[in-house]
């Protein structure tokens, strides 16, 4: 690994937890996708709005191209961006707000050109606040001990420490599409201790002949080298040792004692990530023209039919066919979520329709004992049967 390699803050959870992953991921292309491009668009809208530019609602229906992907700014995106901006302004009240600022944490980890762009930095007395917008909705992200956010905070301390004698640092992650806000406040000393851990990991990445590889749910989730990682392969092999067929599972699972079942369950997410990594790597190779014995690319199911030129189709049906509006257009009642956004500024109106909203119960799902949600009290089938008899 080159001593001049740049260590990305967004990948810090990987290179800190498993420093060997940097070299392992290096050969893989760093391709953008539609989801990341959509996130970039949302960040741009939020930054311009916070800097005093137009309200995103005025841009609804406007087209935009990001990283080769075409988008039309929707009411939903505008609402989510404004929601995030509202949160930032609440944190910034009485302080100094800096938007989309490059923060340099090179001196912290002793690696040149180590920097990132913080969505919002707020200086309020002896408190430094760093807010990060996460527009995705696939995985809920928490601020507590978040490596990327801590590096942003360390970079901000490095760049703006001259403006105030900071004592506390608050890190905030907002995922508006999940209605999720996570906040973590620590003394500056705690953050600097993390910085030393980051520096030691950087030394291992850049200067050790065989840096550590450690499999784990957090660092493996978005790693591009899942399919070829020896640490993940070893972990999966350990988890699935002696279990290879459906028949094996049928015989094996009932014999597991409680401790073994708990250990096996703790590895399920990791095994699933490994499976996803294998599938993604096979697809990547086939798309690149590399043969994978026994597999091929085929056309998937076609998407839903749509008008190539909706305006022209509308003109023909209205002018040439003289169809009635009732036949041409479909009206659908807005969802409770959309209604809340529309009516939340008038609480009395919103209260009148709230009683008309129903929500299905969530299906029971397995979670670690440390999960904050209360455990469900589930009666066994035998108990329910006895209750019926009584």
ABEGO torsion letter per residue (X at the ends): XBAABBBBAAAAAAAAABAAAAAAAAABBBBBBAAAAAAAAAAAAAAAAAAGBBBAAAABGBBBBBGGBBBBBBAAAAAAAAAAAAAAAAAABGBBBBBGBBBBAAAAAGBBGBBBBBABBBBBEABBBBBBBBABAABBBBABGBAAAAAAAAAAAAAAAAABBBABBBBBBBBAAAGBBBBBBBBAAAAAAAAAAAAAAAAAAAABABBBBBBBAAAAAABAAAAABAAAAAAAAAAABGBABAAAAAAAAAABBAAAAAAAAAAAAAAAAAAAAAAAAAAAAAAAGBBBBGBBBBBBBBBBBBBABAAAAAAAAAAAAGBBAAAABBBBBBBAAAAAAAAAABAAAAAAAAAABBBBBBBBBBBBAABABBBBBBBBAAAAAAAAAX
